[in-house]
Amino acid sequence: MEAGQKVVVSGQFLVDSEANLKASTTRMGEMPAPAAEQGTQAGHQGEGKVESIGKEDITISHDPIASLQWGAMTMGFKLPATGLPKDVHVGDRVAFEIRATKDGAFEITSIASAKARTAQPGDAAAKGAITQPPKTAAPGSKP
C-alpha cells in the first residue's frame, strides 16, 4: 500500500446495492410486456361477480386471471360494442373474455352468465328436486 491510496473499509453497501440492481433487472426482464405492446387481439378469460353496470362500463369482482398474471380484484371494463346480454345483471356470476385496447384499458369482448354448479348425473338437488330421507319402519313393525 502506498501513501495517498484510498482503502475501502466496508464494501457491504456496494455489494448489496449491486446485487439489488441485478435482481431488479432480472425481475423486470421476466415481466410480460405491457398489454399495449402485446397487441389488442390477445384475449384473456375470467370469471367473476357483476358489481355494477353503467352506460359504457361494467364493474366485476373477478377471480385471478392467469394469462395476465392478475390476482383477484374488482375493476371496471368497457362494455362490448354489442352491449350486455339480457340475462346479465348486478350480482350475477359471469364468464367473460377481455382484451387490451390501444389506450391500455381493457374491454369485454364477450360475457355470459356462468353456471354456479354443474349438475352431476343423478344429483336430484342440483336439478331442483326436493328430496326426503327414506322412511323407516316403526320399531316392532314389519317392513
RAHU-V479460 format. One record per residue. N is the residue number from 1. RES is the residue in one letter. SS is DSSP state (~ for helix, > for strand, _ for the rest). PHI is phi in radians with two decimals (NA if undefined). BURIAL is I if it has 9 or more other C-alpha atoms within 8 Angstrom, else O. Layout:
n: {N & N}
res: {RES & RES}
ss: {SS & SS}
phi: {PHI & PHI}
burial: {BURIAL & BURIAL}
This chain:
n: {1 & 2 & 3 & 4 & 5 & 6 & 7 & 8 & 9 & 10 & 11 & 12 & 13 & 14 & 15 & 16 & 17 & 18 & 19 & 20 & 21 & 22 & 23 & 24 & 25 & 26 & 27 & 28 & 29 & 30 & 31 & 32 & 33 & 34 & 35 & 36 & 37 & 38 & 39 & 40 & 41 & 42 & 43 & 44 & 45 & 46 & 47 & 48 & 49 & 50 & 51 & 52 & 53 & 54 & 55 & 56 & 57 & 58 & 59 & 60 & 61 & 62 & 63 & 64 & 65 & 66 & 67 & 68 & 69 & 70 & 71 & 72 & 73 & 74 & 75 & 76 & 77 & 78 & 79 & 80 & 81 & 82 & 83 & 84 & 85 & 86 & 87 & 88 & 89 & 90 & 91 & 92 & 93 & 94 & 95 & 96 & 97 & 98 & 99 & 100 & 101 & 102 & 103 & 104 & 105 & 106 & 107 & 108 & 109 & 110 & 111 & 112 & 113 & 114 & 115 & 116 & 117 & 118 & 119 & 120 & 121 & 122 & 123 & 124 & 125 & 126 & 127 & 128 & 129 & 130 & 131 & 132 & 133 & 134 & 135 & 136 & 137 & 138 & 139 & 140 & 141 & 142 & 143}
res: {M & E & A & G & Q & K & V & V & V & S & G & Q & F & L & V & D & S & E & A & N & L & K & A & S & T & T & R & M & G & E & M & P & A & P & A & A & E & Q & G & T & Q & A & G & H & Q & G & E & G & K & V & E & S & I & G & K & E & D & I & T & I & S & H & D & P & I & A & S & L & Q & W & G & A & M & T & M & G & F & K & L & P & A & T & G & L & P & K & D & V & H & V & G & D & R & V & A & F & E & I & R & A & T & K & D & G & A & F & E & I & T & S & I & A & S & A & K & A & R & T & A & Q & P & G & D & A & A & A & K & G & A & I & T & Q & P & P & K & T & A & A & P & G & S & K & P}
ss: {_ & _ & _ & _ & _ & _ & _ & _ & _ & _ & _ & ~ & ~ & ~ & ~ & ~ & ~ & ~ & ~ & ~ & ~ & ~ & ~ & ~ & ~ & ~ & ~ & ~ & ~ & ~ & _ & _ & _ & _ & ~ & ~ & ~ & ~ & _ & _ & _ & _ & > & > & > & > & > & > & > & > & > & > & > & _ & _ & _ & > & > & > & > & > & > & _ & _ & > & ~ & ~ & ~ & _ & > & _ & _ & > & > & > & > & > & > & _ & _ & _ & _ & _ & _ & _ & _ & _ & _ & _ & _ & _ & _ & > & > & > & > & > & > & > & > & _ & _ & _ & _ & _ & > & > & > & > & > & > & > & > & _ & _ & _ & _ & _ & _ & _ & _ & _ & _ & _ & ~ & ~ & ~ & _ & _ & _ & _ & _ & _ & _ & _ & _ & _ & _ & _ & _ & _ & _ & _}
phi: {NA & -1.98 & -1.11 & 1.62 & -1.29 & -1.54 & -2.12 & -1.43 & -1.57 & -2.44 & -1.85 & -1.03 & -1.02 & -1.12 & -1.12 & -1.08 & -1.07 & -1.12 & -1.11 & -1.12 & -1.11 & -1.10 & -1.12 & -1.12 & -1.17 & -1.14 & -1.09 & -1.13 & -1.20 & -1.48 & -1.24 & -1.20 & -1.12 & -0.97 & -0.94 & -1.10 & -1.42 & -1.34 & 1.69 & -1.55 & -1.54 & -1.21 & -1.80 & -2.30 & -1.64 & -2.67 & -2.37 & -3.08 & -1.95 & -1.28 & -1.65 & -2.76 & -2.26 & -1.90 & -1.15 & -2.12 & -2.53 & -2.38 & -1.85 & -2.23 & -1.55 & -1.82 & -1.26 & -0.98 & -2.03 & -1.07 & -1.14 & -1.85 & 1.01 & -1.74 & -1.47 & -1.15 & -2.86 & -1.92 & -2.68 & -1.67 & -2.27 & -1.21 & -1.23 & -1.13 & -1.03 & -1.43 & 1.50 & -1.53 & -1.08 & -1.13 & -1.60 & -1.78 & -2.33 & -1.01 & 1.68 & -1.32 & -1.48 & -2.32 & -1.87 & -2.52 & -2.20 & -2.20 & -2.56 & -1.34 & -1.66 & -1.09 & -1.53 & 1.59 & -1.39 & -2.08 & -2.15 & -1.33 & -1.75 & -2.71 & -2.67 & -2.69 & -1.06 & -1.68 & -1.39 & -1.16 & -2.70 & -1.54 & -1.22 & -1.64 & -0.96 & 1.42 & -1.54 & -1.11 & -1.10 & -1.21 & -1.56 & 1.57 & -1.37 & -1.60 & -1.95 & -2.15 & -1.15 & -1.11 & -1.27 & -1.94 & -1.31 & -1.21 & -0.98 & 1.50 & -1.71 & -1.53 & -1.21}
burial: {O & O & O & O & O & O & O & O & O & O & O & O & O & O & O & O & O & O & O & O & O & O & O & O & O & O & O & O & O & O & O & O & O & O & I & I & O & O & O & I & O & O & O & I & I & I & I & I & I & I & I & O & I & O & O & O & I & I & I & I & I & I & I & I & I & O & O & O & O & O & O & I & O & O & O & O & I & I & I & I & O & O & O & O & O & O & O & I & O & I & O & I & I & I & I & I & I & I & I & I & I & O & O & O & I & I & I & I & I & O & I & I & I & I & O & O & O & O & O & O & O & O & O & I & O & I & O & O & O & O & O & O & O & O & O & O & O & O & O & O & O & O & O}
